[in-house]
Amino acid sequence: MLTVLETLPDSFLHTPARELHRLFSGPTLIHLPGRREAPLLVSVLLHGNEDSGVVAMQRVLRNYTDRQLPRALSLLVGNVAAARVGLRRLDHQPDYNRVWPGTELHGTAPEHVAMSEVHRIMQARGLFASIDIHNNTGINPLYCVVNSLDQSVLHLALLFSRTVVWFRGLAGSQTTAFSPLCPSLTLECGKAGKPANEEHAANFIDACLHLAQFPSHDVHEHDIDLYHTVATVRIPAAVSFGFGDALADIDFDPRLDHMNFRQLDPGTVFGRTRAALPLDVRDESQRDVTDEFFACGDGTISLRRASTPAMLTLDARAVRQDCLCYLMERIPFPHSASAARLWCDRL
């Protein structure tokens, strides 16, 4: 299923994401040489409707058509079949960002075999860093997701945004798979199709290619807004929902995604419901924490405890294929490796 190339097809630089199926029959890993040998891995289109990574990489690589890259680059182009029709994934496919080593759901899928091979190849090449580029469908700032509070990871994240979300890992995701090997990030580039977001991602990738090493000094706490993801909110398959739809089991506020990255107080209303158990909320250990975070008295869904949501969306398909949102809390900046370990042990 995986194709490995040592050269970039010339037409890639000007081919829209929806047309990449004409160049690649499936997931494709492209190795490009550079002055520094340890490669930067960049994955794009793990979700077919998130194309800012494609546009950003095309912008970067057009600048190097007649000169050598400052660092070797390995580019993974993911779900071109879903990109063809502008979807996160096709109905018969697993999520390409849930099939990496460590997956708990897709261990026998061909996509898992392909991404495991990418992981093996890149580990053998001695990675410098790994970047996985995504978009989201709600109103969110540009931010990074990290699985580690190591200083090298935080320095890398701050090249993209001062807003950094620490998430201890999602089984089978690209960043979770590569975090034990090298500094690894997920870039969240806002909504797809925004030129400013694409340019920002391109500038970040170019900066990564020019890094000789990571800074030896610690990140300063005034330079970073650090969040910790504490729960994932999903809607059970049997529960219908809408945004301004009084006939649905859950009728969410039609401006729900305006709550992203705002600290919400207890009592904040998400919507109204006719269902007894309308939400499924899990912490990082997959423990059911629904009652800790939400109350559903008098048909109203409201927060029990202060939280900051991310990735709230009005896209019903995205909610079904992924989640309604993540809930976060601000955490104090760990001033040392030992402090970071204490946070990891505590949470």
Residue pairs with C-beta under 8 A, 6 or more apart in sequence:
1 26
1 27
1 110
1 111
1 113
1 114
2 26
2 27
2 28
2 29
2 113
2 114
2 115
2 117
2 118
3 24
3 25
3 26
3 27
3 28
3 29
4 28
4 29
4 30
4 31
4 121
5 28
5 29
5 30
5 31
6 30
6 31
7 30
7 32
8 30
8 32
8 61
8 75
9 23
11 23
12 20
12 23
12 58
12 61
13 58
13 61
13 62
13 65
14 58
15 22
15 23
16 51
16 54
17 45
17 48
17 51
17 54
17 55
17 80
17 83
18 51
18 83
18 84
18 85
18 86
19 84
20 45
20 54
20 77
20 80
20 83
20 84
21 80
21 81
21 83
21 84
23 80
24 77
24 80
25 80
26 80
26 81
26 114
27 76
27 77
27 78
27 79
27 80
27 96
27 111
27 114
27 115
27 118
28 76
28 77
28 80
29 74
29 75
29 76
29 118
29 121
30 74
30 75
30 76
30 77
31 39
31 72
31 73
31 74
31 125
32 61
32 69
32 72
32 73
32 74
32 75
33 68
33 69
33 72
34 68
34 69
34 70
34 71
34 72
34 73
34 209
35 68
35 69
35 70
35 71
36 70
36 71
36 72
36 128
36 212
37 72
37 126
38 71
38 72
38 125
38 126
38 127
38 128
39 71
39 72
39 73
39 74
39 122
39 125
39 126
39 127
39 128
40 71
40 72
40 73
40 74
40 127
40 128
40 129
40 130
40 131
40 205
40 208
40 209
41 74
41 76
41 122
41 127
41 129
41 130
41 131
41 178
42 53
42 57
42 73
42 74
42 75
42 76
42 130
42 131
42 132
42 133
42 205
43 53
43 75
43 76
43 78
43 130
43 131
43 132
43 133
43 174
44 51
44 53
44 54
44 56
44 57
44 75
44 76
44 77
44 78
44 133
45 51
45 53
45 54
45 77
45 78
45 79
45 80
45 82
45 83
45 96
46 78
46 79
46 95
46 96
46 97
46 132
46 134
46 174
47 78
47 79
47 82
47 88
47 89
47 95
47 96
47 97
47 134
47 135
48 78
48 79
48 80
48 81
48 82
48 83
48 84
48 85
48 86
48 87
48 88
48 89
48 90
49 82
49 83
49 86
49 87
49 88
49 135
49 192
50 88
50 133
50 134
50 135
50 136
50 189
50 192
51 83
51 135
51 192
51 193
52 133
52 135
52 189
52 190
52 192
52 193
52 194
52 197
52 198
52 201
53 133
53 134
53 187
53 189
53 201
54 77
55 198
55 202
56 133
56 189
56 198
56 199
56 201
56 202
56 204
56 205
57 75
57 202
57 205
59 198
59 199
59 202
60 202
60 205
60 206
60 209
63 206
69 209
70 209
70 210
71 128
71 208
71 209
71 210
71 211
72 125
73 209
74 122
74 125
76 118
78 96
79 89
79 93
79 96
81 90
81 93
82 88
82 89
82 90
82 93
87 317
88 95
88 317
88 318
88 321
88 322
89 95
89 96
89 321
93 111
94 105
94 106
94 109
94 111
94 112
95 321
95 322
96 111
96 115
97 132
97 134
97 170
97 172
97 173
97 174
98 105
98 106
98 170
98 171
98 172
98 173
99 106
99 109
99 111
99 112
99 114
99 115
99 172
100 112
100 115
100 116
100 119
100 172
100 173
100 174
100 176
100 177
101 115
101 116
101 119
101 172
101 177
102 169
102 171
102 172
102 176
102 177
103 112
103 171
103 172
104 171
104 172
105 171
105 172
106 112
106 172
112 172
115 174
115 177
119 177
119 178
122 130
122 178
122 181
123 181
127 178
127 181
127 182
128 182
128 211
129 156
129 182
129 183
129 184
129 185
129 208
129 211
130 174
130 175
130 178
130 181
130 182
130 183
130 184
130 185
131 184
131 185
131 187
131 204
131 205
131 208
132 173
132 174
132 175
132 184
132 185
132 186
132 187
133 187
133 189
133 201
134 186
134 187
134 188
134 189
135 188
135 189
135 190
135 191
135 192
135 197
136 188
136 190
136 191
136 311
136 313
137 191
137 313
137 314
137 315
137 318
138 257
138 260
138 311
138 312
138 313
138 314
138 315
138 325
139 191
139 257
139 258
139 260
140 188
140 190
140 257
140 260
140 261
140 310
140 311
141 161
141 163
141 190
141 261
142 160
142 161
142 163
142 187
142 188
142 189
142 190
142 197
142 200
143 161
143 163
143 164
143 165
143 188
143 261
143 310
144 157
144 160
144 161
144 163
144 164
144 165
144 185
144 186
144 187
144 188
145 164
145 165
145 166
145 167
145 175
145 185
145 186
145 188
145 229
146 153
146 154
146 157
146 164
146 165
146 166
146 167
146 175
146 179
146 184
146 185
146 186
147 166
147 167
147 168
147 169
147 175
147 176
147 179
147 184
148 166
148 179
148 183
148 184
149 166
149 334
149 340
149 343
149 344
150 183
150 337
150 340
151 214
151 215
151 218
151 219
151 337
152 183
152 214
153 179
153 183
153 184
153 185
154 164
154 219
154 224
155 214
155 215
155 219
156 183
156 185
156 208
156 214
157 164
157 185
157 224
158 164
158 219
158 223
158 224
159 204
159 207
159 208
160 185
160 187
160 200
160 201
160 204
162 223
162 224
162 225
163 225
163 227
163 261
164 224
164 225
164 226
164 227
165 227
165 228
165 229
165 310
165 326
165 328
166 226
166 227
166 228
166 229
166 331
167 228
167 229
167 284
167 326
168 229
168 284
168 344
168 347
169 175
169 176
169 179
169 284
170 176
173 186
174 184
174 186
175 184
175 185
175 186
178 184
183 214
187 201
187 204
188 311
189 197
189 198
189 200
189 201
190 197
191 197
218 335
218 336
219 333
221 332
221 333
221 335
224 333
225 330
226 330
226 331
226 332
226 333
227 308
227 310
227 328
227 329
227 330
227 331
228 328
228 329
228 330
228 331
228 343
228 347
229 284
229 310
229 326
229 327
229 328
230 283
230 284
230 307
230 327
230 328
230 329
230 347
231 281
231 282
231 283
231 284
231 289
231 293
231 307
231 326
231 327
232 281
232 282
232 323
232 325
232 326
232 327
233 279
233 280
233 281
233 293
233 309
233 323
233 324
233 325
233 326
233 327
234 279
234 280
234 281
234 282
234 323
234 324
235 241
235 250
235 278
235 279
235 280
235 319
235 320
235 324
236 277
236 278
236 279
236 280
237 320
239 249
239 250
239 275
239 278
240 248
240 249
240 250
241 248
241 249
241 250
241 251
241 252
241 278
241 316
241 319
242 248
242 250
242 251
242 252
242 316
243 251
243 252
243 253
243 254
243 256
243 314
243 316
244 251
244 252
244 254
245 251
249 273
249 274
249 275
249 278
250 271
250 272
250 273
250 274
250 275
250 278
250 279
250 301
251 271
251 272
251 273
252 270
252 271
253 269
253 270
253 271
254 314
256 270
256 271
256 312
256 314
257 312
257 313
257 314
259 268
259 309
259 312
260 309
260 310
260 311
260 312
260 325
261 308
261 309
261 310
262 308
262 309
263 306
263 307
263 308
263 330
264 303
264 306
264 307
264 308
264 309
265 303
265 306
266 302
266 303
266 304
266 305
266 306
267 302
267 303
268 302
268 303
269 300
269 301
269 302
270 294
270 301
270 302
270 303
271 300
271 301
272 299
272 300
272 301
273 296
273 299
273 300
273 301
274 299
276 296
277 290
278 296
278 301
279 290
279 294
279 301
279 324
280 288
280 290
281 288
281 289
281 290
281 292
281 293
281 294
281 327
282 288
282 289
283 289
284 347
291 304
292 304
292 305
293 303
293 304
293 305
293 307
293 327
294 301
294 302
294 303
294 304
295 301
295 302
295 303
295 304
296 302
306 329
307 327
307 328
307 329
308 327
308 328
308 329
308 330
309 325
309 326
309 327
309 328
310 325
310 326
310 327
310 328
311 323
311 325
311 326
312 324
312 325
313 319
313 324
313 325
331 343
334 340
334 342
334 343
